Amino acid sequence: MTTVEAARETSPLPVKKLVGLIRLEWENLEGDQRGRFVRIGTLLSELRPQVPPRKWGRFVAATFPFSLHSATRYERFAAQTERARATGGTGPRRLSDVDPPRQAARPHHQAKSFASHQEERERIRRFFDANQRLHAERVNGAGERELEVAVANQIIDVGYRTLARETHPDRGGSDAAMVRLSAARDRLRRGLRLT
């Protein structure tokens, strides 16, 4: 009979006793890992009702050398192993087996995201090309003003598109923020024409 089983004969165990047993099990690296995970998970499940729900995460972080995520994994491991034993199954083998399956990203979101990155790269490339043309024109001394206006317009356009992604009502922004952004862009363009 292990220390945990002997201590669990009387229930409920006080918080300090449960914490001590969980730490002992966590530090005990000898023997069956699966059994260790089940014992830790069972003890955590006994401990959880004795800690106020809103304080559980802070309690785990302050008390144990593992995270809240790991504590949840231990509890799931114990519960799934008990269910598997009751139904004659095998149960999880590793702690990571109890994590819920991750949903694959939908392909159209990936393609859209990739396309927007490509567009941004293209805009930046055009900006640098225009900047290089401006430098070449400065060296030659002709058409500098037109190139400066072209580069400034590109800067305004890149900034507008970037901010529009954040402020557009379809993306969680507001109508008022989008109107302010459009007005600022128009004001900057008018200022370029006047100089």
C-alpha positions as CSV (number, residue, x, y, z in Angstrom):
1,M,0.0,0.0,0.0
2,T,1.5,3.4,-1.0
3,T,1.6,6.5,1.1
4,V,-1.2,8.0,-0.9
5,E,-3.5,5.0,-0.5
6,A,-2.9,4.8,3.2
7,A,-3.6,8.5,3.6
8,R,-6.8,8.3,1.5
9,E,-8.4,5.7,3.7
10,T,-9.8,8.5,5.8
11,S,-11.5,11.2,3.9
12,P,-11.7,14.1,3.3
13,L,-8.0,14.9,3.7
14,P,-7.1,18.4,4.8
15,V,-5.6,20.8,2.3
16,K,-2.1,20.7,3.8
17,K,-2.0,16.9,3.7
18,L,-3.3,16.7,0.1
19,V,-0.7,19.3,-0.9
20,G,2.1,17.3,0.7
21,L,1.0,14.1,-0.9
22,I,0.7,15.7,-4.3
23,R,4.2,17.1,-4.0
24,L,5.6,13.7,-2.9
25,E,4.0,12.0,-5.9
26,W,5.2,14.7,-8.3
27,E,8.8,14.3,-7.0
28,N,8.7,10.5,-7.0
29,L,10.0,9.6,-10.4
30,E,10.4,5.9,-9.8
31,G,7.8,3.4,-10.8
32,D,4.9,3.5,-13.2
33,Q,4.4,6.9,-14.7
34,R,0.7,6.2,-15.5
35,G,0.0,5.3,-12.0
36,R,1.8,8.4,-10.7
37,F,-0.3,10.6,-13.1
38,V,-3.5,8.9,-11.8
39,R,-2.6,9.4,-8.2
40,I,-1.7,13.1,-8.7
41,G,-4.9,13.6,-10.7
42,T,-7.0,11.9,-8.1
43,L,-5.5,14.0,-5.3
44,L,-6.0,17.2,-7.2
45,S,-9.6,16.2,-7.8
46,E,-10.0,15.8,-4.0
47,L,-8.3,19.1,-3.3
48,R,-10.2,21.2,-5.9
49,P,-13.5,21.4,-3.9
50,Q,-11.7,22.6,-0.8
51,V,-10.2,25.7,-2.7
52,P,-12.6,28.5,-3.8
53,P,-13.1,28.2,-7.6
54,R,-11.9,31.6,-8.5
55,K,-8.7,31.1,-6.5
56,W,-7.8,27.6,-7.9
57,G,-5.5,28.9,-10.6
58,R,-3.5,31.1,-8.2
59,F,-3.5,28.4,-5.6
60,V,-2.0,25.9,-8.1
61,A,0.6,28.4,-9.3
62,A,1.7,29.3,-5.8
63,T,1.6,25.8,-4.3
64,F,2.9,23.4,-6.9
65,P,5.9,23.1,-9.2
66,F,3.6,22.7,-12.2
67,S,1.2,24.9,-14.0
68,L,-2.6,25.1,-13.9
69,H,-2.6,23.5,-17.4
70,S,-0.6,20.5,-16.1
71,A,-2.9,20.2,-13.1
72,T,-5.9,20.0,-15.4
73,R,-4.1,17.4,-17.4
74,Y,-3.4,15.3,-14.3
75,E,-7.1,15.5,-13.4
76,R,-8.3,14.5,-16.9
77,F,-5.7,11.7,-17.0
78,A,-7.1,10.2,-13.7
79,A,-10.7,10.6,-14.8
80,Q,-10.1,9.1,-18.3
81,T,-8.1,6.2,-16.8
82,E,-10.9,5.4,-14.3
83,R,-13.5,5.5,-17.1
84,A,-11.3,3.2,-19.2
85,R,-10.9,0.8,-16.3
86,A,-14.6,0.7,-15.7
87,T,-15.4,0.0,-19.4
88,G,-12.4,-2.4,-20.0
89,G,-10.5,0.1,-22.2
90,T,-6.8,1.1,-22.0
91,G,-7.0,4.8,-21.2
92,P,-4.4,7.4,-22.0
93,R,-0.8,6.4,-22.1
94,R,0.8,9.9,-21.9
95,L,-0.2,13.1,-20.2
96,S,-0.5,14.8,-23.6
97,D,-3.1,12.2,-24.7
98,V,-5.8,13.9,-22.5
99,D,-5.5,17.2,-24.3
100,P,-8.5,18.0,-26.5
101,P,-7.7,17.7,-30.2
102,R,-6.7,20.9,-31.8
103,Q,-8.9,22.1,-34.6
104,A,-7.1,22.5,-37.8
105,A,-7.2,26.0,-39.2
106,R,-9.6,26.4,-42.1
107,P,-7.8,26.5,-45.4
108,H,-9.6,29.7,-46.6
109,H,-8.4,31.6,-43.6
110,Q,-4.8,30.5,-44.2
111,A,-5.1,31.5,-47.9
112,K,-6.6,34.8,-47.0
113,S,-3.9,35.5,-44.4
114,F,-1.2,34.4,-46.8
115,A,-2.6,36.7,-49.5
116,S,-2.8,39.7,-47.2
117,H,0.9,39.1,-46.3
118,Q,1.7,38.9,-49.9
119,E,-0.1,42.2,-50.6
120,E,1.7,43.9,-47.7
121,R,5.1,42.6,-49.0
122,E,4.2,43.9,-52.5
123,R,3.3,47.4,-51.1
124,I,6.5,47.5,-49.1
125,R,8.5,46.5,-52.2
126,R,6.8,49.2,-54.3
127,F,7.6,51.7,-51.5
128,F,11.3,50.8,-51.5
129,D,11.4,50.9,-55.3
130,A,9.9,54.4,-55.3
131,N,12.4,55.4,-52.7
132,Q,15.3,54.1,-54.8
133,R,13.8,56.0,-57.8
134,L,13.7,59.1,-55.6
135,H,17.3,58.7,-54.7
136,A,18.3,58.2,-58.3
137,E,16.4,61.3,-59.3
138,R,18.1,63.3,-56.6
139,V,21.4,62.2,-57.9
140,N,20.2,63.3,-61.4
141,G,18.5,66.4,-60.0
142,A,15.3,66.2,-62.0
143,G,11.7,65.3,-61.0
144,E,12.4,65.3,-57.3
145,R,9.1,66.9,-56.2
146,E,7.0,64.4,-58.2
147,L,8.8,61.5,-56.8
148,E,8.5,62.8,-53.2
149,V,4.7,63.2,-53.7
150,A,4.5,59.7,-55.2
151,V,6.4,58.2,-52.2
152,A,4.3,60.3,-49.7
153,N,1.1,59.0,-51.4
154,Q,2.4,55.4,-51.1
155,I,3.2,56.0,-47.4
156,I,-0.3,57.4,-46.8
157,D,-1.9,54.4,-48.7
158,V,0.1,51.8,-46.8
159,G,-0.7,53.4,-43.4
160,Y,-4.4,53.8,-44.4
161,R,-4.7,50.1,-45.4
162,T,-2.9,48.9,-42.3
163,L,-5.1,51.0,-39.9
164,A,-8.3,50.2,-41.9
165,R,-7.8,46.5,-41.1
166,E,-8.0,47.4,-37.4
167,T,-10.7,50.1,-37.5
168,H,-13.1,48.7,-40.1
169,P,-16.5,47.8,-38.6
170,D,-16.3,44.3,-40.1
171,R,-13.1,43.7,-38.2
172,G,-14.3,44.9,-34.8
173,G,-13.8,48.6,-35.3
174,S,-16.4,51.3,-35.3
175,D,-18.0,53.5,-38.0
176,A,-16.7,56.6,-36.3
177,A,-13.1,55.4,-36.3
178,M,-13.3,54.5,-40.0
179,V,-14.7,57.9,-40.8
180,R,-11.9,59.6,-38.8
181,L,-9.3,57.5,-40.6
182,S,-10.7,58.4,-44.1
183,A,-10.8,62.1,-43.2
184,A,-7.2,62.0,-42.0
185,R,-6.1,60.3,-45.2
186,D,-7.9,62.9,-47.3
187,R,-6.4,65.7,-45.3
188,L,-2.9,64.4,-45.8
189,R,-3.4,64.0,-49.5
190,R,-4.8,67.6,-49.8
191,G,-1.8,68.8,-47.9
192,L,0.5,67.2,-50.5
193,R,-1.2,68.9,-53.4
194,L,-0.9,72.3,-51.8
195,T,2.8,72.2,-51.2
